[in-house]
Amino acid sequence: MIKSSSMASIAKMLEGKVAIITGGASGIGAATAKLFVQHGAKVIIADVQDELGQFHCKTLGTTNIHYVHCDVTSDSDVKNVVEFAVSKYGKLDIMYNNAGISGDSNRSITTSDNEGFKNVFGVNVYGAFLGAKHAARVMIPAKRGVILFTSSVASLLGGETTHAYAVSKHAVVGLMKNLCVELGEHGIRVNCVCPGGIPTPMLNNALKMNKKETQEVLCKVAVLKGTVLEAEDIAKAAVYLCSDEAKFVSGVNFVLDGGYSITNNSFTSALNALINNNHA
């Protein structure tokens, strides 16, 4: 029989690894930071939400998680958080570029705010670029490492979100693919985790709904019934993609949407509406 201590050791898929998670103070990032620590990683949360980030570190009650203020659109901030990880632990194994914003909810190209578009790109794309750039500078000499991005089903579908958000997530996938080719030569794996709709603070705010209301909408439109996608599910995918269990997985936009992105329910919805109207 395997002793419980041995089981605990086996369960820790990230034992001894050093990880940076941008946008790690809330939503998917916070859930991932917690799970990474549980799997044995030493984690640095990089975010601009100082109080929330520090709160999470204290709540977990371990010395294996730290918070560093980091605006991902600032080259010096991103460079600083990478240098913090290396100076404290001597290496960087995982760079999870998760920070993202949705921007305003305006979907009209003619009335879209120019600065708003730039802001979304600044965080979602330029921020991801900077994270990968500074991580790669450390990982290339080491000949190992994992760079992970948070994309979205918006990288697979059109018409379901704003132009800025959709285009930014397409760009993130493009960046991942290019980096996969370049950095593969150095033993570095690069992937995206691609969530469907999750009732995170970002989506709740975008829809102007509370968590329960958002979840009800997502359940109604879901293809896979009887379960709901949560931030913890994305965290579990991130653990796998960043672990040695995924040692030959690179260049993948790993989709977790219950089949939503492969289905177009427009015809069925229109047909049902027509039938209901005719029977009214």
Phi and psi in degrees as GROMACS dihedral restraints (atoms count N, CA, C in turn):
[ dihedral_restraints ]
;  ai    aj    ak    al  type     phi  dphi    fc
    3     4     5     6     1   -80.6    20    10
    4     5     6     7     1   129.9    20    10
    6     7     8     9     1   -68.1    20    10
    7     8     9    10     1   155.1    20    10
    9    10    11    12     1   -61.0    20    10
   10    11    12    13     1   -34.9    20    10
   12    13    14    15     1   -64.9    20    10
   13    14    15    16     1   -35.8    20    10
   15    16    17    18     1   -68.5    20    10
   16    17    18    19     1   -39.3    20    10
   18    19    20    21     1   -61.8    20    10
   19    20    21    22     1   -40.8    20    10
   21    22    23    24     1   -63.1    20    10
   22    23    24    25     1   -38.1    20    10
   24    25    26    27     1   -66.2    20    10
   25    26    27    28     1   -42.7    20    10
   27    28    29    30     1   -63.2    20    10
   28    29    30    31     1   -37.2    20    10
   30    31    32    33     1   -68.6    20    10
   31    32    33    34     1   -21.3    20    10
   33    34    35    36     1   -84.4    20    10
   34    35    36    37     1    92.2    20    10
   36    37    38    39     1   -75.3    20    10
   37    38    39    40     1   -14.9    20    10
   39    40    41    42     1  -119.1    20    10
   40    41    42    43     1    25.1    20    10
   42    43    44    45     1   -52.1    20    10
   43    44    45    46     1   123.0    20    10
   45    46    47    48     1    80.9    20    10
   46    47    48    49     1    -3.6    20    10
   48    49    50    51     1   -82.9    20    10
   49    50    51    52     1   148.4    20    10
   51    52    53    54     1  -108.0    20    10
   52    53    54    55     1   125.6    20    10
   54    55    56    57     1  -130.8    20    10
   55    56    57    58     1   140.6    20    10
   57    58    59    60     1  -108.6    20    10
   58    59    60    61     1   133.2    20    10
   60    61    62    63     1  -123.3    20    10
   61    62    63    64     1   111.5    20    10
   63    64    65    66     1   -79.8    20    10
   64    65    66    67     1   148.0    20    10
   66    67    68    69     1    64.0    20    10
   67    68    69    70     1    31.8    20    10
   69    70    71    72     1   -86.6    20    10
   70    71    72    73     1     4.4    20    10
   72    73    74    75     1   -89.6    20    10
   73    74    75    76     1   -11.3    20    10
   75    76    77    78     1  -154.1    20    10
   76    77    78    79     1   167.9    20    10
   78    79    80    81     1    56.7    20    10
   79    80    81    82     1  -135.9    20    10
   81    82    83    84     1   -59.0    20    10
   82    83    84    85     1   -40.5    20    10
   84    85    86    87     1   -61.3    20    10
   85    86    87    88     1   -44.1    20    10
   87    88    89    90     1   -66.9    20    10
   88    89    90    91     1   -42.0    20    10
   90    91    92    93     1   -62.9    20    10
   91    92    93    94     1   -38.4    20    10
   93    94    95    96     1   -70.4    20    10
   94    95    96    97     1   -41.8    20    10
   96    97    98    99     1   -57.5    20    10
   97    98    99   100     1   -44.9    20    10
   99   100   101   102     1   -61.9    20    10
  100   101   102   103     1   -46.1    20    10
  102   103   104   105     1   -70.7    20    10
  103   104   105   106     1   -36.5    20    10
  105   106   107   108     1   -58.7    20    10
  106   107   108   109     1   -45.0    20    10
  108   109   110   111     1   -62.4    20    10
  109   110   111   112     1   -42.7    20    10
  111   112   113   114     1   -62.1    20    10
  112   113   114   115     1   -27.4    20    10
  114   115   116   117     1   -93.2    20    10
  115   116   117   118     1    13.7    20    10
  117   118   119   120     1    94.0    20    10
  118   119   120   121     1     4.8    20    10
  120   121   122   123     1   -82.4    20    10
  121   122   123   124     1   154.4    20    10
  123   124   125   126     1   -97.9    20    10
  124   125   126   127     1   120.4    20    10
  126   127   128   129     1  -117.1    20    10
  127   128   129   130     1   137.8    20    10
  129   130   131   132     1  -115.6    20    10
  130   131   132   133     1   116.5    20    10
  132   133   134   135     1   -82.6    20    10
  133   134   135   136     1   124.9    20    10
  135   136   137   138     1  -115.1    20    10
  136   137   138   139     1   116.2    20    10
  138   139   140   141     1  -160.8    20    10
  139   140   141   142     1   171.7    20    10
  141   142   143   144     1  -104.6    20    10
  142   143   144   145     1    -3.8    20    10
  144   145   146   147     1   -90.8    20    10
  145   146   147   148     1    79.9    20    10
  147   148   149   150     1   -58.6    20    10
  148   149   150   151     1   -52.2    20    10
  150   151   152   153     1   -62.2    20    10
  151   152   153   154     1   -41.8    20    10
  153   154   155   156     1   -68.1    20    10
  154   155   156   157     1   -41.9    20    10
  156   157   158   159     1   -63.2    20    10
  157   158   159   160     1   -44.0    20    10
  159   160   161   162     1   -67.6    20    10
  160   161   162   163     1   -35.2    20    10
  162   163   164   165     1   -61.1    20    10
  163   164   165   166     1   -45.0    20    10
  165   166   167   168     1   -62.0    20    10
  166   167   168   169     1   -40.4    20    10
  168   169   170   171     1   -61.7    20    10
  169   170   171   172     1   -43.3    20    10
  171   172   173   174     1   -68.9    20    10
  172   173   174   175     1   -39.6    20    10
  174   175   176   177     1   -61.9    20    10
  175   176   177   178     1   -38.2    20    10
  177   178   179   180     1   -72.3    20    10
  178   179   180   181     1   -19.9    20    10
  180   181   182   183     1    59.2    20    10
  181   182   183   184     1    43.7    20    10
  183   184   185   186     1  -140.8    20    10
  184   185   186   187     1   153.8    20    10
  186   187   188   189     1   -84.5    20    10
  187   188   189   190     1     1.0    20    10
  189   190   191   192     1   -92.6    20    10
  190   191   192   193     1    14.4    20    10
  192   193   194   195     1  -138.5    20    10
  193   194   195   196     1   137.2    20    10
  195   196   197   198     1  -135.8    20    10
  196   197   198   199     1   156.8    20    10
  198   199   200   201     1  -115.6    20    10
  199   200   201   202     1   133.6    20    10
  201   202   203   204     1  -130.0    20    10
  202   203   204   205     1   125.7    20    10
  204   205   206   207     1   -62.7    20    10
  205   206   207   208     1   128.5    20    10
  207   208   209   210     1  -153.0    20    10
  208   209   210   211     1   116.3    20    10
  210   211   212   213     1   -89.0    20    10
  211   212   213   214     1   112.7    20    10
  213   214   215   216     1   -67.3    20    10
  214   215   216   217     1   -11.6    20    10
  216   217   218   219     1   -88.2    20    10
  217   218   219   220     1    -0.3    20    10
  219   220   221   222     1  -103.9    20    10
  220   221   222   223     1   116.5    20    10
  222   223   224   225     1   -57.5    20    10
  223   224   225   226     1   -42.1    20    10
  225   226   227   228     1   -68.3    20    10
  226   227   228   229     1   -36.0    20    10
  228   229   230   231     1   -65.4    20    10
  229   230   231   232     1   -45.0    20    10
  231   232   233   234     1   -66.9    20    10
  232   233   234   235     1   -41.8    20    10
  234   235   236   237     1   -60.4    20    10
  235   236   237   238     1   -39.9    20    10
  237   238   239   240     1   -64.4    20    10
  238   239   240   241     1   -41.9    20    10
  240   241   242   243     1   -69.7    20    10
  241   242   243   244     1   -35.2    20    10
  243   244   245   246     1   -66.4    20    10
  244   245   246   247     1   -43.1    20    10
  246   247   248   249     1   -64.4    20    10
  247   248   249   250     1   -34.5    20    10
  249   250   251   252     1   -61.7    20    10
  250   251   252   253     1   -46.1    20    10
  252   253   254   255     1   -61.2    20    10
  253   254   255   256     1   -44.9    20    10
  255   256   257   258     1   -69.8    20    10
  256   257   258   259     1   -40.2    20    10
  258   259   260   261     1   -68.4    20    10
  259   260   261   262     1   -33.2    20    10
  261   262   263   264     1   -82.1    20    10
  262   263   264   265     1   -39.4    20    10
  264   265   266   267     1  -118.2    20    10
  265   266   267   268     1    -9.1    20    10
  267   268   269   270     1    83.0    20    10
  268   269   270   271     1     3.1    20    10
  270   271   272   273     1  -167.0    20    10
  271   272   273   274     1   172.0    20    10
  273   274   275   276     1  -141.3    20    10
  274   275   276   277     1   116.8    20    10
  276   277   278   279     1   -96.2    20    10
  277   278   279   280     1   -34.4    20    10
  279   280   281   282     1  -134.3    20    10
  280   281   282   283     1   128.9    20    10
  282   283   284   285     1  -119.9    20    10
  283   284   285   286     1   106.1    20    10
  285   286   287   288     1  -102.1    20    10
  286   287   288   289     1   102.7    20    10
  288   289   290   291     1   -84.9    20    10
  289   290   291   292     1    88.7    20    10
  291   292   293   294     1  -106.9    20    10
  292   293   294   295     1   -20.9    20    10
  294   295   296   297     1   -56.2    20    10
  295   296   297   298     1   134.8    20    10
  297   298   299   300     1  -163.2    20    10
  298   299   300   301     1   154.6    20    10
  300   301   302   303     1  -130.9    20    10
  301   302   303   304     1   156.5    20    10
  303   304   305   306     1   -96.0    20    10
  304   305   306   307     1   -22.0    20    10
  306   307   308   309     1    76.6    20    10
  307   308   309   310     1  -169.0    20    10
  309   310   311   312     1   -74.6    20    10
  310   311   312   313     1   171.7    20    10
  312   313   314   315     1   -94.1    20    10
  313   314   315   316     1     6.3    20    10
  315   316   317   318     1   -70.3    20    10
  316   317   318   319     1   122.0    20    10
  318   319   320   321     1  -104.0    20    10
  319   320   321   322     1     6.6    20    10
  321   322   323   324     1   -91.0    20    10
  322   323   324   325     1   125.4    20    10
  324   325   326   327     1   -66.3    20    10
  325   326   327   328     1   -31.8    20    10
  327   328   329   330     1   -75.0    20    10
  328   329   330   331     1   -24.6    20    10
  330   331   332   333     1  -116.1    20    10
  331   332   333   334     1     9.3    20    10
  333   334   335   336     1   -63.0    20    10
  334   335   336   337     1   143.1    20    10
  336   337   338   339     1   -81.6    20    10
  337   338   339   340     1   124.3    20    10
  339   340   341   342     1   -61.1    20    10
  340   341   342   343     1   -45.8    20    10
  342   343   344   345     1   -68.1    20    10
  343   344   345   346     1   -34.8    20    10
  345   346   347   348     1   -62.2    20    10
  346   347   348   349     1   -41.3    20    10
  348   349   350   351     1   -60.7    20    10
  349   350   351   352     1   -45.6    20    10
  351   352   353   354     1   -63.1    20    10
  352   353   354   355     1   -38.5    20    10
  354   355   356   357     1   -63.1    20    10
  355   356   357   358     1   -44.0    20    10
  357   358   359   360     1   -61.5    20    10
  358   359   360   361     1   -43.9    20    10
  360   361   362   363     1   -66.5    20    10
  361   362   363   364     1   -35.5    20    10
  363   364   365   366     1   -59.9    20    10
  364   365   366   367     1   -46.7    20    10
  366   367   368   369     1   -77.8    20    10
  367   368   369   370     1   -52.1    20    10
  369   370   371   372     1   -72.2    20    10
  370   371   372   373     1   -35.6    20    10
  372   373   374   375     1  -107.9    20    10
  373   374   375   376     1   -55.5    20    10
  375   376   377   378     1   -63.3    20    10
  376   377   378   379     1   -39.4    20    10
  378   379   380   381     1   -61.4    20    10
  379   380   381   382     1   -42.2    20    10
  381   382   383   384     1   -65.7    20    10
  382   383   384   385     1   -40.0    20    10
  384   385   386   387     1   -60.5    20    10
  385   386   387   388     1   -47.0    20    10
  387   388   389   390     1   -64.2    20    10
  388   389   390   391     1   -41.3    20    10
  390   391   392   393     1   -60.1    20    10
  391   392   393   394     1   -45.0    20    10
  393   394   395   396     1   -66.4    20    10
  394   395   396   397     1   -40.5    20    10
  396   397   398   399     1   -60.9    20    10
  397   398   399   400     1   -51.1    20    10
  399   400   401   402     1   -73.9    20    10
  400   401   402   403     1   -31.0    20    10
  402   403   404   405     1   -67.6    20    10
  403   404   405   406     1   -42.6    20    10
  405   406   407   408     1   -61.3    20    10
  406   407   408   409     1   -35.8    20    10
  408   409   410   411     1   -61.4    20    10
  409   410   411   412     1   -28.8    20    10
  411   412   413   414     1   -88.2    20    10
  412   413   414   415     1   -38.6    20    10
  414   415   416   417     1   -76.5    20    10
  415   416   417   418     1   -34.2    20    10
  417   418   419   420     1   -59.3    20    10
  418   419   420   421     1   -48.9    20    10
  420   421   422   423     1   -62.8    20    10
  421   422   423   424     1   -30.7    20    10
  423   424   425   426     1   -78.7    20    10
  424   425   426   427     1   -15.9    20    10
  426   427   428   429     1    60.8    20    10
  427   428   429   430     1    35.0    20    10
  429   430   431   432     1  -165.1    20    10
  430   431   432   433     1   164.4    20    10
  432   433   434   435     1   140.4    20    10
  433   434   435   436     1   165.8    20    10
  435   436   437   438     1  -132.3    20    10
  436   437   438   439     1   130.5    20    10
  438   439   440   441     1  -115.6    20    10
  439   440   441   442     1   123.9    20    10
  441   442   443   444     1  -124.0    20    10
  442   443   444   445     1   142.2    20    10
  444   445   446   447     1  -122.0    20    10
  445   446   447   448     1   151.7    20    10
  447   448   449   450     1   -94.8    20    10
  448   449   450   451     1   115.3    20    10
  450   451   452   453     1   -99.1    20    10
  451   452   453   454     1  -136.9    20    10
  453   454   455   456     1  -175.4    20    10
  454   455   456   457     1   158.5    20    10
  456   457   458   459     1   -61.8    20    10
  457   458   459   460     1   -15.3    20    10
  459   460   461   462     1   -65.1    20    10
  460   461   462   463     1   -15.3    20    10
  462   463   464   465     1   -81.8    20    10
  463   464   465   466     1    -6.8    20    10
  465   466   467   468     1  -115.6    20    10
  466   467   468   469     1   -22.4    20    10
  468   469   470   471     1  -121.4    20    10
  469   470   471   472     1   156.9    20    10
  471   472   473   474     1  -116.9    20    10
  472   473   474   475     1   153.5    20    10
  474   475   476   477     1    84.4    20    10
  475   476   477   478     1     2.1    20    10
  477   478   479   480     1  -108.7    20    10
  478   479   480   481     1    -0.1    20    10
  480   481   482   483     1  -151.4    20    10
  481   482   483   484     1  -174.9    20    10
  483   484   485   486     1   -72.2    20    10
  484   485   486   487     1   160.4    20    10
  486   487   488   489     1   -61.3    20    10
  487   488   489   490     1   -44.6    20    10
  489   490   491   492     1   -60.9    20    10
  490   491   492   493     1   -47.1    20    10
  492   493   494   495     1   -67.6    20    10
  493   494   495   496     1   -45.6    20    10
  495   496   497   498     1   -61.1    20    10
  496   497   498   499     1   -47.6    20    10
  498   499   500   501     1   -66.7    20    10
  499   500   501   502     1   -37.5    20    10
  501   502   503   504     1   -63.5    20    10
  502   503   504   505     1   -38.8    20    10
  504   505   506   507     1   -74.6    20    10
  505   506   507   508     1   -31.8    20    10
  507   508   509   510     1   -62.3    20    10
  508   509   510   511     1   -41.1    20    10
  510   511   512   513     1   -64.5    20    10
  511   512   513   514     1   -38.7    20    10
  513   514   515   516     1   -61.7    20    10
  514   515   516   517     1   -42.1    20    10
  516   517   518   519     1   -65.0    20    10
  517   518   519   520     1   -39.4    20    10
  519   520   521   522     1   -62.7    20    10
  520   521   522   523     1   -41.1    20    10
  522   523   524   525     1   -62.9    20    10
  523   524   525   526     1   -44.1    20    10
  525   526   527   528     1   -57.8    20    10
  526   527   528   529     1   -45.7    20    10
  528   529   530   531     1   -64.1    20    10
  529   530   531   532     1   -42.9    20    10
  531   532   533   534     1   -63.9    20    10
  532   533   534   535     1   -43.1    20    10
  534   535   536   537     1   -67.6    20    10
  535   536   537   538     1   -34.7    20    10
  537   538   539   540     1   -55.7    20    10
  538   539   540   541     1   -42.9    20    10
  540   541   542   543     1   -71.3    20    10
  541   542   543   544     1   -48.2    20    10
  543   544   545   546     1   -65.6    20    10
  544   545   546   547     1   -47.1    20    10
  546   547   548   549     1   -86.5    20    10
  547   548   549   550     1   -14.0    20    10
  549   550   551   552     1   -58.6    20    10
  550   551   552   553     1   -32.1    20    10
  552   553   554   555     1   -60.1    20    10
  553   554   555   556     1   -25.2    20    10
  555   556   557   558     1  -103.5    20    10
  556   557   558   559     1    12.2    20    10
  558   559   560   561     1    78.9    20    10
  559   560   561   562     1    16.9    20    10
  561   562   563   564     1  -101.5    20    10
  562   563   564   565     1   127.7    20    10
  564   565   566   567     1   -93.5    20    10
  565   566   567   568     1   142.5    20    10
  567   568   569   570     1  -134.9    20    10
  568   569   570   571     1   126.0    20    10
  570   571   572   573     1  -144.1    20    10
  571   572   573   574     1   169.5    20    10
  573   574   575   576     1  -119.6    20    10
  574   575   576   577     1   146.5    20    10
  576   577   578   579     1  -106.3    20    10
  577   578   579   580     1   131.0    20    10
  579   580   581   582     1  -120.0    20    10
  580   581   582   583     1    92.6    20    10
  582   583   584   585     1   -78.8    20    10
  583   584   585   586     1   150.6    20    10
  585   586   587   588     1   -81.7    20    10
  586   587   588   589     1  -163.5    20    10
  588   589   590   591     1   -67.8    20    10
  589   590   591   592     1   131.0    20    10
  591   592   593   594     1  -131.6    20    10
  592   593   594   595     1   139.1    20    10
  594   595   596   597     1   -76.0    20    10
  595   596   597   598     1    61.6    20    10
  597   598   599   600     1   -84.8    20    10
  598   599   600   601     1   165.7    20    10
  600   601   602   603     1   -53.7    20    10
  601   602   603   604     1   -35.8    20    10
  603   604   605   606     1   -64.4    20    10
  604   605   606   607     1   -46.4    20    10
  606   607   608   609     1   -71.5    20    10
  607   608   609   610     1   -39.0    20    10
  609   610   611   612     1   -58.5    20    10
  610   611   612   613     1   -44.2    20    10
  612   613   614   615     1   -66.5    20    10
  613   614   615   616     1   -39.8    20    10
  615   616   617   618     1   -63.9    20    10
  616   617   618   619     1   -37.5    20    10
  618   619   620   621     1   -88.3    20    10
  619   620   621   622     1    -8.3    20    10
  621   622   623   624     1    58.3    20    10
  622   623   624   625     1    44.9    20    10
  624   625   626   627     1  -131.0    20    10
  625   626   627   628     1   160.4    20    10
  627   628   629   630     1   -83.2    20    10
  628   629   630   631     1   174.5    20    10
  630   631   632   633     1   -59.1    20    10
  631   632   633   634     1   -43.3    20    10
  633   634   635   636     1   -63.8    20    10
  634   635   636   637     1   -43.0    20    10
  636   637   638   639     1   -64.0    20    10
  637   638   639   640     1   -42.9    20    10
  639   640   641   642     1   -61.6    20    10
  640   641   642   643     1   -43.9    20    10
  642   643   644   645     1   -63.1    20    10
  643   644   645   646     1   -38.0    20    10
  645   646   647   648     1   -63.4    20    10
  646   647   648   649     1   -40.7    20    10
  648   649   650   651     1   -65.0    20    10
  649   650   651   652     1   -45.2    20    10
  651   652   653   654     1   -63.7    20    10
  652   653   654   655     1   -38.2    20    10
  654   655   656   657     1   -66.1    20    10
  655   656   657   658     1   -36.7    20    10
  657   658   659   660     1   -65.2    20    10
  658   659   660   661     1   -38.5    20    10
  660   661   662   663     1   -94.0    20    10
  661   662   663   664     1    -3.9    20    10
  663   664   665   666     1   -66.3    20    10
  664   665   666   667     1   146.0    20    10
  666   667   668   669     1   -81.3    20    10
  667   668   669   670     1   -44.3    20    10
  669   670   671   672     1   -88.3    20    10
  670   671   672   673     1   110.4    20    10
  672   673   674   675     1   -92.5    20    10
  673   674   675   676     1   162.1    20    10
  675   676   677   678     1    88.9    20    10
  676   677   678   679     1     0.6    20    10
  678   679   680   681     1  -153.6    20    10
  679   680   681   682     1   163.7    20    10
  681   682   683   684     1  -130.6    20    10
  682   683   684   685     1   147.6    20    10
  684   685   686   687     1   -82.9    20    10
  685   686   687   688     1   130.9    20    10
  687   688   689   690     1  -127.3    20    10
  688   689   690   691     1   164.1    20    10
  690   691   692   693     1   -56.7    20    10
  691   692   693   694     1   -34.7    20    10
  693   694   695   696     1   -63.0    20    10
  694   695   696   697     1   -29.2    20    10
  696   697   698   699     1   -68.8    20    10
  697   698   699   700     1   -37.0    20    10
  699   700   701   702     1   -69.5    20    10
  700   701   702   703     1   -37.6    20    10
  702   703   704   705     1   -60.7    20    10
  703   704   705   706     1   -41.2    20    10
  705   706   707   708     1   -63.9    20    10
  706   707   708   709     1   -39.3    20    10
  708   709   710   711     1   -65.0    20    10
  709   710   711   712     1   -39.5    20    10
  711   712   713   714     1   -64.1    20    10
  712   713   714   715     1   -40.1    20    10
  714   715   716   717     1   -59.0    20    10
  715   716   717   718     1   -47.4    20    10
  717   718   719   720     1   -61.2    20    10
  718   719   720   721     1   -50.9    20    10
  720   721   722   723     1   -63.1    20    10
  721   722   723   724     1   -27.6    20    10
  723   724   725   726     1   -93.4    20    10
  724   725   726   727     1    -4.7    20    10
  726   727   728   729     1   -94.1    20    10
  727   728   729   730     1   169.2    20    10
  729   730   731   732     1   -71.0    20    10
  730   731   732   733     1   -13.0    20    10
  732   733   734   735     1   -63.0    20    10
  733   734   735   736     1   -24.8    20    10
  735   736   737   738     1  -106.8    20    10
  736   737   738   739     1    36.6    20    10
  738   739   740   741     1   -60.4    20    10
  739   740   741   742     1   -21.2    20    10
  741   742   743   744     1  -117.3    20    10
  742   743   744   745     1    18.2    20    10
  744   745   746   747     1   -97.8    20    10
  745   746   747   748     1   113.0    20    10
  747   748   749   750     1  -152.1    20    10
  748   749   750   751     1   145.5    20    10
  750   751   752   753     1    81.9    20    10
  751   752   753   754     1    21.1    20    10
  753   754   755   756     1  -108.1    20    10
  754   755   756   757     1   135.3    20    10
  756   757   758   759     1   -99.4    20    10
  757   758   759   760     1    89.5    20    10
  759   760   761   762     1   -76.9    20    10
  760   761   762   763     1   106.6    20    10
  762   763   764   765     1   -89.6    20    10
  763   764   765   766     1   128.3    20    10
  765   766   767   768     1  -125.5    20    10
  766   767   768   769     1    87.7    20    10
  768   769   770   771     1  -140.6    20    10
  769   770   771   772     1    12.8    20    10
  771   772   773   774     1    61.7    20    10
  772   773   774   775     1    27.2    20    10
  774   775   776   777     1    86.1    20    10
  775   776   777   778     1     3.7    20    10
  777   778   779   780     1   -59.5    20    10
  778   779   780   781     1   -43.2    20    10
  780   781   782   783     1   -74.6    20    10
  781   782   783   784     1   -11.2    20    10
  783   784   785   786     1   -95.8    20    10
  784   785   786   787     1     3.1    20    10
  786   787   788   789     1  -122.9    20    10
  787   788   789   790     1   140.9    20    10
  789   790   791   792     1  -120.7    20    10
  790   791   792   793     1   107.6    20    10
  792   793   794   795     1   -93.2    20    10
  793   794   795   796     1    11.7    20    10
  795   796   797   798     1   -59.9    20    10
  796   797   798   799     1   -45.4    20    10
  798   799   800   801     1   -64.5    20    10
  799   800   801   802     1   -45.6    20    10
  801   802   803   804     1   -61.7    20    10
  802   803   804   805     1   -42.2    20    10
  804   805   806   807     1   -64.4    20    10
  805   806   807   808     1   -43.7    20    10
  807   808   809   810     1   -65.4    20    10
  808   809   810   811     1   -40.2    20    10
  810   811   812   813     1   -65.5    20    10
  811   812   813   814     1   -43.9    20    10
  813   814   815   816     1   -62.7    20    10
  814   815   816   817     1   -39.4    20    10
  816   817   818   819     1   -64.8    20    10
  817   818   819   820     1   -40.3    20    10
  819   820   821   822     1   -65.2    20    10
  820   821   822   823     1   -43.8    20    10
  822   823   824   825     1   -63.2    20    10
  823   824   825   826     1   -44.4    20    10
  825   826   827   828     1   -63.6    20    10
  826   827   828   829     1   -39.3    20    10
  828   829   830   831     1   -65.9    20    10
  829   830   831   832     1   -39.3    20    10
  831   832   833   834     1   -69.0    20    10
  832   833   834   835     1   -27.2    20    10
  834   835   836   837     1   -93.0    20    10
  835   836   837   838     1    -3.6    20    10
